[in-house]
Amino acid sequence: MAVNADISFLDHLAPNVAVQFLDRVAASSDREAYRFPSGDAAWESRTWAETGREVSRLAAGLLALGLESEQRVGIASATRYEWIVADLAVMCAAGATTTVYPSTNSEDTAYILSDSECRVVFAEDDEQLAKLREHKGELPHLAKVVTFDGATDGDWVIGLEDLAVLGDAYLAEHPGCIEETAKAIAPDQLATLIYTSGTTGRPKGVRLRHSSWVYEGSAIQVQDILDETDLQFLWLPMAHSFGKVLLSTQLACGFATAIDGRVDKIVENLGIVKPTFMGAAPRIFEKAHGRIVTMTESEGGAKEKLFKQAFAVGTKVDRLKREGKSVPMGLKLQHGLFDKLVFSKVRDRFGGRVRFFISGSAPLNQEIAEWFNAAGILILEGYGMTENAAGATVNHPDDYRIGSVGHALPGSEVRIGEGDEVQLRGPHIMAGYHNLPEETEKTFTEDGWLRTGDKGSLDADGFLTITGRIKDLFKTSGGKYIAPTSIESKFKAICPYTSQFMVFGAGRNYCVALVTLDPDAMETWAAENDMAGASYTDIVRSDKVKAMIGEYVDQLNARLNRWETIKKWELLDHDLTIESGELTPSMKVKRNVVEENNQARIAAFYE
């Protein structure tokens, strides 16, 4: 069992998120709090004091609508500044936020809002409003909808400024109501209902307390990882616990956050914002790695040779340093030259000021992490789940092990239970699943530890390593256990063109794979291989691409145990998407959906 025993800070936590926010506004009133796009190129900025005034007006507006303690308020929107002020307003009005991904279909949106009994919903635009109108009859508790950009009707649907005006009138009659409401919120009061996207069945609402979010942010603050001089770039879906925990961390540490939820703008925005850190899912790092590698390969010649030499030297230097060994002078001089010629340009692509990235929500391939580290870009891998408010363990900039997910957060515990299952205990653990007492009971051990469903190990120094999802492990007909995610991760590190690599073979005598390629990378490849303008389907069906992927599969098999090797594989004619239902909004593969959609194709591998 790994215990992080530094718990003195637990005696000084804010009682709730609302007080934590108001304390931050008072302490950092003139400092920048948020920055967000305005128009084609400009960015607007808000100080903590300005944000505080906006939040107070909206919170008072919710009180004017009759919102009572712990009543739910939905937010159906992409990541943007308005999402954050709406969430903070719900906190300050003593309500509880129910998060809804903007990509969630209308049926699931209605289910989430109905199951949580939302009284008010913030809806981003007309697309989100249409979902609510379509299922209005199924939402008897929904009294008012507040839209950021959609059309209002002056009755059921009002605008954000309309809510603020209601708040102004309420504040005039009830001065001091926000502070009074905030102080009355108990630490164990419901703060957030996050519905897990799930890979099967209906999503489950995870009940998270104010104390869980306050703890999460404070546990980062006391480790001196981040402070108010940092600048975060935030693009993660705020409906996901990873995005939400970064908001809690900001309130605790006081840094500014630049916000833009458009995934296709991430690299461009990093160059503009020049952040010191960013949280992301592994797919973002895989894509960036693949893009840089393929661009260099396409240039060929001296540039490609220099690039490969640089990373060979960088990797060697990085490993020596991590092992606590001295770097020979000759190698050090080479590294200095390559840093100027190659690594500095890689860092510039991410703004040039990044101290570290934080990777979460899925396993990060160790080779890709080492590649970034060789270039002077540290990726700190962390681990957690919605059921523990996102953060359970994280590596520290001064104490990290690539391939692990770090130590338990201060004041919490990690142990390895039966079947090598990772189990958690601490202030961050959920109160349970909403309206699902039996599901809640099954998720906890008899002595009160949260079952994660993840397989892992702890080393002698307390570093946790995750080896896969227990339910994803399968046994071949020869009796060998296979961890498909480990094989899939290895392939992504080898092949810079891949998007997804999915391994199957439960009960069969060998493993097979379905492969999808990254459309952006293949567009570049096509332009360099006499297929410019060809469709994605035509590109992946070409003999040249099949031969190229076959070579990468051979490289993969050379690294695997005999029983793990991929005997047969096939390229799909489309990449997986959130919209197709084959990816969750946090970009995890819905393995069962992909398998069901390709039953005949997989069966044919064994005929």
C-alpha positions in Angstrom: 0.0 0.0 0.0 1.2 3.5 -0.9 0.3 6.3 1.4 1.2 9.9 0.9 1.4 11.0 4.6 1.7 14.7 4.2 -1.7 15.6 5.5 -1.2 18.8 7.5 -2.8 20.9 4.7 -6.1 19.0 5.2 -6.7 21.0 8.4 -6.7 24.3 6.4 -8.9 23.5 3.3 -11.6 25.8 2.2 -15.0 24.5 3.3 -16.4 24.4 -0.3 -15.7 25.5 -3.9 -17.7 28.7 -3.5 -15.6 29.9 -0.6 -12.4 28.8 -2.4 -13.4 30.9 -5.4 -14.3 34.0 -3.4 -11.1 33.7 -1.4 -9.1 33.5 -4.7 -10.9 36.6 -6.0 -10.0 38.5 -2.9 -6.4 37.4 -2.9 -5.7 37.9 -6.6 -8.2 40.5 -7.6 -6.0 42.4 -10.1 -4.2 39.4 -11.6 -5.4 37.8 -14.8 -7.7 34.9 -14.3 -8.9 34.0 -17.8 -8.1 34.6 -21.4 -10.3 33.5 -24.3 -10.6 34.1 -28.1 -12.5 37.1 -29.3 -12.9 37.5 -33.1 -10.5 36.0 -35.6 -7.1 36.8 -33.9 -7.7 38.7 -30.7 -7.9 37.4 -27.1 -9.9 39.0 -24.3 -8.7 38.8 -20.7 -10.5 38.9 -17.4 -9.0 39.6 -13.9 -10.2 37.6 -10.9 -12.2 40.7 -9.7 -14.0 40.9 -13.1 -14.7 37.2 -13.1 -16.0 37.5 -9.5 -18.5 40.2 -10.5 -19.7 38.1 -13.5 -20.1 35.0 -11.4 -21.9 36.9 -8.6 -24.4 38.3 -11.0 -25.2 34.9 -12.5 -25.3 33.2 -9.1 -27.8 35.8 -7.9 -29.8 35.2 -11.1 -30.0 31.5 -10.2 -31.1 32.4 -6.7 -33.7 34.7 -8.3 -35.0 31.7 -10.3 -35.6 29.9 -7.0 -32.6 27.5 -7.1 -32.3 25.7 -3.8 -29.3 24.0 -2.1 -28.0 21.0 -4.1 -30.6 21.3 -6.9 -29.0 20.5 -10.2 -28.1 22.9 -13.0 -27.0 21.4 -16.3 -24.3 22.7 -18.6 -24.4 21.5 -22.2 -21.6 23.3 -24.0 -18.1 23.0 -25.4 -15.2 24.3 -23.3 -15.3 28.1 -23.2 -15.1 31.0 -20.7 -18.9 31.0 -20.3 -18.8 27.3 -19.2 -16.5 28.2 -16.4 -18.4 31.2 -15.1 -21.7 29.3 -15.3 -20.2 26.4 -13.2 -18.8 28.9 -10.7 -22.1 30.6 -10.5 -23.8 27.3 -9.7 -21.2 26.6 -7.0 -21.8 30.1 -5.4 -25.6 29.6 -5.5 -25.2 26.3 -3.6 -26.5 24.3 -6.6 -24.8 21.3 -8.2 -23.6 21.2 -11.8 -24.6 18.4 -14.1 -22.2 18.2 -17.0 -23.3 17.2 -20.6 -20.9 16.9 -23.5 -22.0 19.0 -26.5 -21.5 15.9 -28.7 -24.0 13.9 -26.6 -27.1 12.9 -28.6 -30.5 14.2 -27.8 -31.7 11.0 -26.2 -28.8 10.7 -23.8 -28.9 14.4 -23.1 -32.5 14.1 -22.1 -31.8 11.0 -20.0 -29.0 12.8 -18.1 -31.0 16.0 -17.4 -34.0 13.9 -16.4 -32.1 11.5 -14.1 -30.4 14.4 -12.4 -33.7 16.4 -12.2 -32.1 19.6 -13.5 -34.0 22.8 -12.7 -32.0 25.0 -15.0 -29.8 24.3 -18.0 -27.1 26.4 -19.6 -27.2 25.5 -23.3 -24.4 26.7 -25.6 -26.3 27.4 -28.9 -29.2 26.5 -31.1 -27.9 22.9 -31.6 -28.1 22.3 -27.8 -31.4 24.1 -27.5 -32.9 21.8 -30.2 -32.1 18.7 -28.1 -33.9 20.2 -25.1 -37.0 21.3 -27.1 -37.2 17.8 -28.7 -37.5 16.2 -25.3 -39.1 19.0 -23.3 -42.0 16.7 -22.3 -39.5 14.3 -20.6 -38.0 17.1 -18.5 -40.7 18.1 -16.0 -38.2 19.6 -13.6 -36.6 21.9 -16.1 -38.0 25.4 -15.4 -35.5 27.6 -17.3 -32.9 27.4 -20.1 -30.1 29.9 -20.3 -28.3 30.1 -23.6 -24.8 31.4 -24.4 -25.3 32.0 -28.1 -28.7 30.6 -29.1 -32.0 32.2 -29.9 -34.1 33.2 -26.9 -37.9 33.2 -26.6 -38.3 35.5 -23.6 -39.9 32.8 -21.6 -38.5 29.3 -21.3 -35.2 30.3 -23.0 -33.3 33.4 -21.8 -29.8 34.7 -22.6 -26.8 34.9 -20.3 -27.2 38.6 -19.8 -30.9 38.2 -19.1 -29.9 35.9 -16.1 -27.3 38.5 -15.0 -30.0 41.3 -15.0 -32.2 39.1 -12.8 -29.1 38.8 -10.6 -28.6 42.5 -10.4 -32.2 43.0 -9.2 -31.7 40.2 -6.6 -28.4 41.6 -5.4 -30.0 45.0 -4.9 -32.7 43.5 -2.6 -30.3 40.9 -1.0 -26.8 42.5 -0.6 -24.3 40.0 0.7 -26.4 37.0 -0.4 -23.6 35.4 -2.4 -21.2 35.4 0.6 -23.9 34.2 2.9 -24.9 31.4 0.6 -21.3 30.3 0.1 -20.6 30.2 3.8 -23.6 28.0 4.4 -22.5 25.2 2.0 -21.3 22.1 3.9 -18.1 20.4 2.7 -19.9 17.1 2.0 -22.6 18.8 0.0 -23.1 17.7 -3.6 -21.1 19.9 -6.0 -21.1 18.0 -9.3 -22.9 15.2 -11.1 -20.6 13.9 -13.9 -22.2 11.2 -16.0 -19.5 8.7 -17.2 -19.6 8.4 -20.9 -19.4 4.6 -20.5 -18.7 2.0 -23.1 -21.9 0.0 -22.5 -25.4 0.9 -21.3 -26.7 4.2 -19.9 -24.2 6.6 -18.4 -24.0 6.7 -14.6 -24.0 9.9 -12.6 -21.0 10.2 -10.3 -21.8 12.3 -7.2 -18.9 14.4 -6.2 -18.8 16.6 -3.1 -17.4 20.1 -2.6 -14.7 18.7 -0.4 -13.5 16.4 -3.2 -12.8 19.3 -5.6 -11.3 21.5 -2.9 -9.0 18.6 -1.8 -7.9 17.9 -5.4 -6.7 21.5 -6.1 -5.1 21.9 -2.7 -3.2 18.6 -3.0 -1.5 20.0 -6.1 -0.9 23.4 -4.5 1.0 21.9 -1.5 3.4 20.0 -3.8 4.6 23.4 -5.3 4.0 22.1 -8.8 2.1 25.2 -9.9 1.7 28.7 -8.7 0.1 32.1 -9.8 3.0 32.8 -12.2 2.0 29.9 -14.4 -0.2 30.1 -17.5 -2.5 27.1 -18.4 -3.9 26.4 -21.8 -7.2 24.6 -21.4 -9.0 22.8 -24.2 -10.1 19.7 -22.4 -13.9 19.0 -22.3 -15.2 20.6 -19.1 -17.8 17.8 -19.0 -15.0 15.4 -18.2 -13.5 15.2 -14.8 -9.9 15.9 -16.1 -11.0 19.3 -17.3 -13.0 20.0 -14.2 -10.1 19.1 -11.8 -7.9 21.6 -13.6 -10.4 24.3 -12.7 -10.1 23.3 -9.0 -6.4 23.4 -9.3 -6.5 26.9 -10.7 -8.6 28.1 -7.8 -6.1 26.7 -5.3 -2.9 27.9 -7.1 -4.1 31.1 -8.7 -2.6 30.8 -12.2 -4.2 32.3 -15.3 -6.0 30.1 -17.8 -6.3 30.6 -21.6 -9.4 28.7 -22.8 -10.4 27.4 -26.2 -12.1 24.1 -26.6 -11.5 23.7 -30.4 -9.3 20.7 -30.7 -8.2 21.6 -34.2 -6.7 24.8 -32.8 -4.6 23.3 -30.1 -1.2 23.6 -31.8 -1.9 27.0 -33.2 -3.1 28.3 -29.9 -0.1 27.0 -28.1 2.1 29.1 -30.3 0.0 32.2 -29.6 -0.7 31.7 -25.8 2.8 30.3 -24.9 1.6 28.5 -21.8 3.7 27.0 -19.1 1.6 23.9 -18.8 -1.3 22.0 -20.3 -3.3 18.9 -19.6 -4.2 16.5 -22.4 -5.1 13.0 -23.3 -2.4 10.8 -24.8 -4.0 11.0 -28.3 -2.9 14.7 -28.5 0.8 13.8 -27.8 0.6 10.8 -30.2 -0.7 13.1 -32.9 1.9 15.8 -32.3 4.7 13.2 -32.3 3.4 11.6 -35.5 3.1 15.0 -37.2 6.6 16.1 -36.4 8.2 12.7 -37.3 6.3 12.4 -40.7 7.1 16.1 -41.6 10.8 15.4 -41.0 10.8 12.1 -42.9 9.1 13.9 -45.9 11.9 16.4 -46.0 14.5 13.6 -46.1 18.2 14.1 -46.8 20.4 15.9 -44.3 17.5 17.3 -42.3 16.1 13.8 -41.6 19.5 12.5 -40.7 20.2 15.4 -38.3 16.8 14.9 -36.7 17.4 11.2 -36.1 20.9 11.8 -34.7 19.6 14.5 -32.4 17.0 12.2 -30.9 19.4 9.4 -30.5 21.7 11.6 -28.6 18.8 13.3 -26.7 17.4 9.9 -25.6 20.8 8.7 -24.4 21.5 11.9 -22.4 18.0 11.8 -20.9 18.3 8.2 -19.7 21.7 8.9 -18.2 20.3 11.8 -16.2 17.3 9.9 -15.0 19.6 7.1 -13.9 21.6 9.6 -11.9 24.7 9.1 -14.0 27.1 11.8 -15.4 26.9 12.8 -19.0 30.3 12.5 -20.8 31.7 15.8 -22.0 31.6 14.8 -25.7 28.0 13.7 -25.4 27.1 16.9 -23.6 28.6 19.0 -26.3 26.7 17.1 -29.0 23.5 17.5 -27.0 24.0 21.3 -26.7 24.4 21.6 -30.5 21.3 19.4 -31.2 19.3 21.4 -28.6 20.0 24.6 -30.6 19.4 23.0 -34.0 16.6 20.6 -33.4 15.1 20.5 -29.9 14.5 24.2 -29.5 12.4 24.1 -32.7 10.3 21.3 -31.4 9.7 23.2 -28.2 8.8 26.3 -30.2 5.9 24.4 -31.8 4.4 24.3 -28.3 5.0 27.9 -27.5 8.5 27.6 -26.2 7.6 28.1 -22.5 6.1 24.8 -21.5 7.5 23.5 -18.1 5.6 20.3 -18.4 2.5 18.7 -19.9 0.1 16.6 -17.8 -1.2 13.4 -19.5 -4.3 11.6 -18.2 -7.5 9.8 -19.1 -5.7 6.9 -20.8 -2.2 5.3 -20.8 0.6 7.2 -22.4 3.2 5.1 -24.4 6.6 5.2 -22.6 8.5 5.6 -25.9 6.5 8.7 -26.8 7.0 10.2 -23.3 10.8 9.5 -23.7 10.8 11.2 -27.1 9.3 14.4 -25.7 11.6 14.3 -22.7 14.6 14.0 -25.0 13.5 17.2 -26.7 13.2 19.0 -23.3 9.4 18.7 -22.9 8.5 16.8 -19.8 5.2 14.9 -19.8 4.0 14.1 -16.3 1.6 11.2 -16.4 -1.2 11.1 -13.8 -4.0 8.6 -13.0 -7.5 8.8 -11.8 -11.1 8.4 -12.7 -14.4 10.3 -12.5 -15.2 8.3 -9.3 -12.3 10.0 -7.5 -12.6 13.5 -8.9 -10.0 12.8 -11.6 -6.8 12.9 -9.7 -5.4 9.9 -7.7 -1.7 9.9 -8.5 0.6 12.2 -10.5 4.3 12.4 -11.2 6.2 15.5 -9.8 8.5 17.6 -12.0 11.3 16.9 -9.5 10.4 13.3 -8.8 9.1 11.4 -11.7 9.4 8.0 -13.4 8.5 7.7 -17.1 6.2 4.7 -17.5 4.6 5.2 -14.1 1.7 7.5 -13.1 3.5 8.8 -10.0 2.7 8.8 -6.3 -0.6 9.1 -4.5 -1.7 12.6 -3.9 -0.9 13.9 -0.4 -3.5 12.7 2.1 -4.7 9.8 0.0 -3.9 6.1 -0.4 -3.4 3.6 -3.1 -3.2 -0.2 -2.7 -3.1 -3.2 -5.0 -6.0 -5.5 -4.2 -7.1 -8.9 -5.4 -6.3 -9.7 -9.0 -3.8 -6.8 -9.0 -6.6 -4.3 -9.0 -5.7 -0.7 -8.1 -7.9 0.5 -5.2 -8.1 4.0 -3.8 -9.1 5.7 -0.5 -9.1 9.4 0.4 -11.0 12.7 0.5 -11.4 12.7 -3.3 -13.7 9.6 -3.5 -17.2 10.0 -4.8 -20.3 9.8 -2.6 -21.7 7.2 -4.9 -23.7 6.8 -8.2 -26.8 8.9 -8.5 -30.0 6.8 -7.9 -27.9 3.5 -8.2 -27.3 2.2 -4.7 -26.5 -1.4 -5.9 -24.0 -0.1 -8.4 -22.4 2.0 -5.7 -22.1 -0.9 -3.3 -20.4 -3.1 -5.9 -17.8 -0.4 -6.6 -16.5 -0.4 -3.0 -14.7 -3.1 -1.1 -16.0 -4.3 2.2 -13.5 -2.1 4.0 -14.4 1.0 2.0 -11.8 1.2 -0.8 -12.8 2.3 -4.3 -12.4 -0.5 -6.9 -11.0 1.1 -10.1 -11.1 -1.9 -12.4 -7.5 -1.1 -13.4 -4.7 -3.6 -13.1 -1.5 -2.2 -11.7 1.6 -2.5 -9.5 3.4 -0.4 -6.8 7.2 -0.3 -6.7 9.3 0.0 -3.5 9.2 3.8 -3.7 5.5 4.1 -4.1 5.3 4.8 -7.8 2.2 3.3 -9.4 2.2 1.7 -12.8 -1.0 0.8 -14.7 -0.9 -2.2 -16.8 -4.4 -2.2 -18.3 -8.1 -2.5 -17.7 -8.9 -5.8 -16.0 -12.1 -6.2 -18.2 -10.0 -5.6 -21.4 -7.6 -8.5 -20.6 -8.4 -11.6 -22.6 -7.1 -15.2 -22.8 -6.3 -16.9 -26.0 -7.4 -20.5 -26.7 -3.9 -21.5 -25.8 -4.3 -20.1 -22.3 -2.2 -17.0 -22.7 -3.3 -13.7 -21.2 -3.2 -10.7 -23.5 -3.2 -7.0 -22.5 -4.4 -5.4 -25.7 -3.8 -1.8 -24.6 -0.1 -2.5 -24.1 0.3 -3.9 -27.6 -1.8 -1.0 -29.1 0.3 1.6 -27.3 3.5 0.0 -28.7 2.2 0.2 -32.3 1.3 3.9 -31.9 4.9 4.7 -30.8 6.3 2.8 -33.9 3.9 4.1 -36.6 3.5 7.9 -36.9 0.6 7.5 -39.2 -1.7 5.5 -36.9 -4.8 6.8 -35.2 -6.1 3.6 -33.6 -4.8 0.1 -33.4 -7.2 -2.4 -31.8 -6.2 -5.9 -30.9 -8.7 -8.8 -30.6 -8.4 -12.5 -30.0 -10.3 -13.6 -26.9 -10.8 -17.4 -27.0 -9.0 -17.6 -30.4 -5.6 -19.1 -31.1 -3.9 -15.9 -32.2 -4.3 -12.1 -32.1 -5.6 -9.9 -34.9 -5.9 -6.1 -35.3 -8.1 -3.4 -36.9 -6.2 -0.3 -37.8 -7.2 3.3 -38.6 -4.8 6.0 -39.8 -4.7 9.7 -38.9 -6.5 11.6 -41.7 -4.2 14.7 -41.4 -1.0 12.6 -41.5 -2.3 10.6 -44.5 -3.2 13.8 -46.4 0.4 14.8 -46.1 1.5 11.3 -47.1 -0.8 11.3 -50.2 0.6 14.7 -51.4 4.1 13.2 -51.4 3.1 9.9 -53.0 1.2 10.9 -56.1 -2.2 10.6 -54.4 -2.9 14.3 -53.7 -6.7 15.0 -53.4 -7.6 11.3 -53.1 -10.2 10.4 -50.5 -9.2 8.8 -47.2 -10.8 5.6 -48.2 -8.9 5.4 -51.5 -5.6 6.2 -49.7 -5.9 3.5 -47.1 -7.0 0.9 -49.7 -3.9 1.6 -51.8 -1.3 -1.2 -52.0 1.4 1.2 -51.1 -0.2 2.1 -47.8 -1.0 -1.5 -47.0 2.6 -2.4 -47.6 3.8 0.4 -45.4 1.6 -0.5 -42.5 2.6 -4.2 -42.9 6.2 -3.2 -42.3 5.2 -1.4 -39.1 3.3 -4.5 -38.0 6.4 -6.6 -38.6 8.4 -4.1 -36.4 5.8 -4.4 -33.7 5.8 -8.2 -33.8 9.6 -8.3 -33.4 9.0 -6.6 -30.0 6.3 -8.9 -28.7 6.1 -12.4 -27.2 5.2 -15.1 -29.7 1.7 -15.4 -28.3 1.1 -11.7 -28.5 2.1 -11.2 -32.2 -0.5 -9.9 -34.7 -1.1 -12.6 -37.3 -3.6 -10.8 -39.4 -4.8 -7.2 -39.6 -6.9 -4.9 -41.7 -7.2 -1.2 -42.4 -10.6 0.3 -41.8 -11.9 2.7 -44.5 -12.7 5.4 -41.8 -11.1 6.7 -38.7 -13.0 6.3 -35.4 -14.9 9.4 -34.2 -17.0 10.6 -31.3 -19.9 11.2 -33.6 -19.9 7.6 -34.9 -20.2 6.4 -31.3 -16.9 4.5 -31.5 -15.0 7.0 -29.3 -16.0 8.5 -26.0 -15.9 12.3 -25.7 -12.6 11.9 -23.9 -11.2 10.0 -26.9 -11.2 6.5 -25.5 -12.1 3.7 -27.8 -15.4 2.0 -27.2 -13.9 -1.4 -27.8 -17.2 -3.3 -27.6 -18.8 -0.9 -30.2 -15.9 -1.3 -32.6 -16.0 -5.1 -32.1 -19.7 -5.2 -32.7 -19.5 -3.0 -35.8 -16.8 -5.3 -37.2 -18.0 -8.7 -36.2 -17.9 -10.2 -39.7 -14.5 -8.7 -40.5 -13.0 -10.1 -37.2 -14.6 -13.5 -37.8 -13.1 -13.6 -41.3 -9.6 -13.4 -39.8 -10.1 -16.9 -38.4 -11.8 -18.6 -41.3 
